[in-house]
Amino acid sequence: MADVGSDPATGKRKQLTRTFGTLREAKVEYARITNRRYGGTLVEPNKITVNE
């Protein structure tokens, strides 16, 4: 689980949860997410389709 910032409307923190097969894979992804968050390039996943 990684913090990905806060919701501007409510001020509550947002978290991103993913599942991995190994601890190493999880650490690599956590580092990537954290780096992108602090760099300002993190785009949160959503379930909106192209048609919408």
N, C-alpha and C positions, 0 to 999 in steps of 0.2 A: 504494500500500500504506500502510495506516495502523495504528498500534498501537492496540489497543482494550482494553488492560489485561493482566492476567496470569491464568493459570489457577490458581484457589485450591488445587486438588489437587496440581498439579505445580510451581507457581511459575514455569513458563515463560511467556514473553510470547505474547500472541495477536495476530495480524495479520488485517486485513480487506483483501481484494483485489477490486478492481472494474476494469472497462474502460470508457473513455469515448472519444467521437469527437473531442473537442477538449481542449486543455490547460486552457482556461478552465472547461469543465464539470468537469474533474478537480479543479481548485483549489477550486471552489465546494463540491463534495461533500466534499473533504478538510477544509475549514473547518467544514462542518456536522457531520461525524463527530467532529472534534476538540472542537468546542464542546459537543456532547452528551456526549462521554466525560467531560470535566472538569466538566460540570454534573451528572453522575450520572444522566442520563436515557437513555443509550445502551442499547438492547436488541439484543443480537446476533442476527443471522438464524440460523434453524435449519431443518432439513428435516422437522420433526415436523408432521404434518397434524392437522386438527381431530379427525378420527376416532380418532387415537391418543391 
